């Protein structure tokens, strides 16, 4: 199990448990974390599971793939720390991960 | 006067489940009209993942969304479905048993005996970027689609995005705009390479500008935009003078008018029984991602099963008192005739 903390725009924090192998988006949906819409169900096809990875975790979650980079064109207020949470696989290495949820996915 | 079309069934949604419903209803001689808000068939398979492989369609170990759509259209062809694209069913009124009236925002009125809601996650609508105050400019200075190009003649236009819609409209509107700027968050575009090349030629010829950055705010008065605030990729803020803003951030699914049709809803889904896949209103069926029942799985294959079963009940509404003989396509000459294979 890996703990993942979602920080809402208003500062509220919610920590959920994720099973290694599932994605950060799936952990959010399973625990009804507000603000992760995931319209397409994880196909990297909609950019509605956009999160900002907290700086100290950026290296550990790795870089965006080309497809994810393309899809981020459809997200709003993309920053260097932007990721699509359906493309971050949970592993013990990211136990404790903290991500911020945008005010609105769209 | 709007057109009135009389038919047996209207299917709302031309995604995989709606398309297979044409086939299943067709085998029982039920004629269908199909309405979809997109400009083509396929639903999410066409809009969200046309090129992505699907691995869980029975007998097709791997198939793309586009290929699956193509095959379903082929399969439905013998039944001559009539498609009405680029429109949304806005009203659904029950006049009596087996008598429904539907209206679309494209001005079509249908009278039909049964309705199949196969609307997936709802209708695809343009994503509205959450820029503070954008609502005040919508319809006057901010547009999410181009209906008539002429409306944009002589305007100072800012287009935001890097996909096909953004690039196509950049290239089409640049010649008639007073000024045109394309704003994108990076110097790479997911749009077709040809359109990108054309855009770069327009920039080189001084016909338009291309800037890198993201919109942060809007300035204007009385619904008329005067400038757009932008954060450049280097972090520096700048303004772009524009009285027209066209943001193209793709589409998202919204439940839309389904909520106003008097059906029982449960968390934006239509509860149905698992024998007939019928909603709380007899004669209105719901299949695919938009329905809910105990054990529901949002899989395309579940929608196929649901389509087959709803057709059985639909037959009884359309042919009251008539016995329905269950037949196999492998052995029934009558079904094979309908399919045009004998």
Boltz contact constraints between the chains, C-beta under 6 A:
constraints:
  - contact:
      token1: [A, 39]
      token2: [B, 252]
      max_distance: 6.0
  - contact:
      token1: [A, 39]
      token2: [B, 253]
      max_distance: 6.0
  - contact:
      token1: [A, 40]
      token2: [B, 48]
      max_distance: 6.0
  - contact:
      token1: [A, 43]
      token2: [B, 49]
      max_distance: 6.0
  - contact:
      token1: [A, 43]
      token2: [B, 52]
      max_distance: 6.0
  - contact:
      token1: [A, 45]
      token2: [B, 48]
      max_distance: 6.0
  - contact:
      token1: [A, 45]
      token2: [B, 49]
      max_distance: 6.0
  - contact:
      token1: [A, 70]
      token2: [B, 190]
      max_distance: 6.0
  - contact:
      token1: [A, 73]
      token2: [B, 162]
      max_distance: 6.0
  - contact:
      token1: [A, 73]
      token2: [B, 190]
      max_distance: 6.0
  - contact:
      token1: [A, 74]
      token2: [B, 249]
      max_distance: 6.0
  - contact:
      token1: [A, 74]
      token2: [B, 250]
      max_distance: 6.0
  - contact:
      token1: [A, 76]
      token2: [B, 129]
      max_distance: 6.0
  - contact:
      token1: [A, 76]
      token2: [B, 130]
      max_distance: 6.0
  - contact:
      token1: [A, 78]
      token2: [B, 185]
      max_distance: 6.0
  - contact:
      token1: [A, 104]
      token2: [B, 130]
      max_distance: 6.0
  - contact:
      token1: [A, 106]
      token2: [B, 127]
      max_distance: 6.0
  - contact:
      token1: [A, 106]
      token2: [B, 252]
      max_distance: 6.0
